[in-house]
């Protein structure tokens, strides 16, 4: 389990139990071992509050990871090897042009993807 800051850039990934925390420590988003990416109130698993959003992808316990792709999609895959992705589980959609994106756990509880070309919002929970 590792706290990975508040955001993840294109090419970055979260393994099972890795999480992002809003800058004000009010919300965190975690990649769970049941294939769900979930946003909770609180500053991390040790102070977890109520769930406020989920990818809705509950599956058997296993190995999963989430990756911020170069097309602006935040995706969940089965497995542990992001270079040889396993079965596709979920994506934020829609795909955009290849470029640099960042997904940020915000102070208002939203997980939002921004395009760094023009600093525009691309997708949000």
C-alpha positions as CSV (number, residue, x, y, z in Angstrom):
1,X,0.0,0.0,0.0
2,X,1.4,3.3,-1.0
3,X,0.3,6.9,-1.0
4,X,1.1,8.3,-4.4
5,X,0.4,12.0,-3.9
6,X,-2.6,13.8,-5.3
7,X,-2.3,13.1,-9.0
8,X,-1.0,10.7,-11.6
9,X,0.5,11.7,-15.0
10,X,0.2,9.9,-18.4
11,X,2.0,6.6,-18.1
12,X,1.7,6.4,-14.3
13,X,-0.2,3.6,-12.6
14,X,-1.7,2.5,-9.3
15,X,-1.4,-1.1,-8.1
16,X,-3.7,-2.7,-5.6
17,X,-3.9,-0.6,-2.5
18,X,-2.1,2.4,-4.0
19,X,-4.0,5.6,-3.5
20,X,-4.2,9.3,-4.2
21,X,-5.1,11.9,-1.6
22,X,-6.6,15.4,-2.2
23,X,-4.3,18.2,-1.2
24,X,-6.5,19.1,1.8
25,X,-6.6,15.4,3.0
26,X,-10.4,15.3,2.8
27,X,-10.7,12.6,0.1
28,X,-8.7,9.7,-1.3
29,X,-9.1,7.4,-4.3
30,X,-7.8,3.8,-4.1
31,X,-7.3,0.9,-6.4
32,X,-8.8,-2.1,-4.6
33,X,-8.1,-5.8,-4.9
34,X,-11.8,-6.4,-6.0
35,X,-11.1,-4.4,-9.2
36,X,-12.9,-1.3,-8.1
37,X,-11.4,2.2,-8.1
38,X,-13.2,4.0,-5.2
39,X,-13.2,7.5,-3.8
40,X,-13.7,7.7,0.0
41,X,-13.9,10.5,2.5
42,X,-10.7,10.7,4.6
43,X,-7.0,11.0,4.1
44,X,-6.3,7.3,3.5
45,X,-7.2,3.7,4.4
46,X,-6.4,4.2,8.1
47,X,-8.9,7.0,8.3
48,X,-11.4,5.8,5.7
49,X,-14.9,7.3,5.7
50,X,-17.9,6.8,3.5
51,X,-17.4,5.8,-0.2
52,X,-18.7,8.6,-2.5
53,X,-18.0,7.1,-5.9
54,X,-16.9,3.8,-7.4
55,X,-16.0,2.5,-10.9
56,X,-18.6,-0.2,-10.3
57,X,-16.4,-3.0,-11.4
58,X,-16.5,-5.4,-8.4
59,X,-14.9,-8.8,-9.3
60,X,-13.2,-11.6,-7.4
61,X,-10.3,-10.6,-5.2
62,X,-7.1,-10.5,-7.3
63,X,-4.4,-8.4,-8.9
64,X,-5.5,-5.3,-10.8
65,X,-4.0,-2.0,-11.7
66,X,-5.1,1.4,-12.9
67,X,-3.1,3.4,-15.5
68,X,-3.4,6.9,-16.8
69,X,-3.0,6.3,-20.5
70,X,-1.5,8.6,-23.2
71,X,-5.0,9.0,-24.8
72,X,-6.5,10.5,-21.7
73,X,-8.3,7.3,-20.6
74,X,-7.9,6.2,-17.0
75,X,-8.2,2.4,-17.3
76,X,-8.3,-0.6,-15.0
77,X,-6.8,-3.9,-16.1
78,X,-6.4,-7.3,-14.5
79,X,-2.9,-8.4,-13.6
80,X,0.2,-6.7,-12.4
81,X,2.3,-6.1,-15.5
82,X,1.4,-2.7,-17.0
83,X,3.7,-3.4,-20.0
84,X,1.7,-6.6,-20.9
85,X,-1.7,-5.6,-19.8
86,X,-4.1,-8.3,-18.8
87,X,-7.9,-8.3,-19.3
88,X,-9.5,-4.9,-19.7
89,X,-11.9,-4.1,-16.8
90,X,-13.0,-0.4,-17.1
91,X,-12.1,2.9,-18.6
92,X,-13.1,6.5,-18.0
93,X,-13.6,7.2,-21.7
94,X,-13.7,8.9,-24.1
95,X,-10.2,8.6,-25.7
96,X,-8.6,11.9,-26.8
97,X,-5.6,12.8,-28.8
98,X,-2.3,11.3,-27.7
99,X,-0.7,13.7,-25.3
100,X,0.0,14.5,-21.7
101,X,-2.8,14.1,-19.2
102,X,-3.0,14.3,-15.4
103,X,-5.7,12.7,-13.1
104,X,-6.1,14.6,-9.8
105,X,-7.9,13.7,-6.6
106,X,-9.5,17.1,-5.9
107,X,-10.4,18.8,-2.7
108,X,-14.1,18.7,-3.7
109,X,-14.1,14.9,-3.9
110,X,-14.0,14.6,-7.7
111,X,-11.4,12.6,-9.5
112,X,-10.7,14.7,-12.6
113,X,-8.6,14.2,-15.7
114,X,-7.0,17.3,-17.3
115,X,-5.3,17.7,-20.7
116,X,-2.0,19.5,-20.2
117,X,-2.4,20.9,-23.7
118,X,-4.4,24.0,-22.8
119,X,-4.9,22.9,-19.2
120,X,-8.6,21.9,-19.8
121,X,-10.8,19.4,-18.0
122,X,-11.2,16.2,-19.9
123,X,-13.3,13.8,-17.7
124,X,-14.6,13.8,-14.1
125,X,-16.4,11.5,-11.7
